[in-house]
Amino acid sequence: MPKIPLYPSSVAPNDDDLLILEDSVTSNTKKIKRSDLLGGNTITATNDIATDAITGITDADSGDIYGITVTNGKMSGDDLTDASVPIAKLTNPYKFSAYLGSAQNSSSGFTKVALKSETFDTNNNFDAVTNYRYVAPVAGYYQFTGAVASTNGATPGGVWEAFLYKNNNQAKAGTNARSTATYQNSTVSGLIYLAVNDYIELFIYAADAVPILTGATNTYLDGHLVSV
């Protein structure tokens, strides 16, 4: 904890000199005598600083500062959360990674990719059973990244392009891989605002009906909440 100068260097100290603390949120102030600090007394804020409290300033840099516990100059991450806010400030429970785990063919045109397998889904918001979509649990800005690959059967030069759909409408277009007879891979990504219960799905637009390549590194959709 940094030391706070109690008086200008050109002025002799006086036990009645005052240190003024200001709450950065409410702008309320608390006046503390220099003698209280030098005497080692515990300083407890009153309603002048709302419900926050300073319950100890020591040379060991330990105590409570505005309700946050400081031990040897370090704050616990658990103390830096606000129960009144649904999203923890230092943790994000809304993230997932789903992929194509079983055989599926594209059609000639648009096909929704049936992402039936998951690498992780920390808040269980991805439907890998019925609709193969991510459903937003809270409103906010989400980052998504997807890829769709195939290894054979496509007409060379044909379209092979991944899309992100929001609520059954195109939201982001991916790279047009221009199919070859042996391999094609299209990627798509974007930052998308979702209201509660909006959903995101991964589609592929193909020139031919060909097998889509399975596996978590080949055909997948990842996403996480960035901010509310």
Summary of the structure (lengths in Angstrom):
residues: 228
radius of gyration: 28.4
end to end distance: 32.1
largest distance: 88.3
contacts: 661
relative contact order: 0.16
helix: 5%
strand: 42%
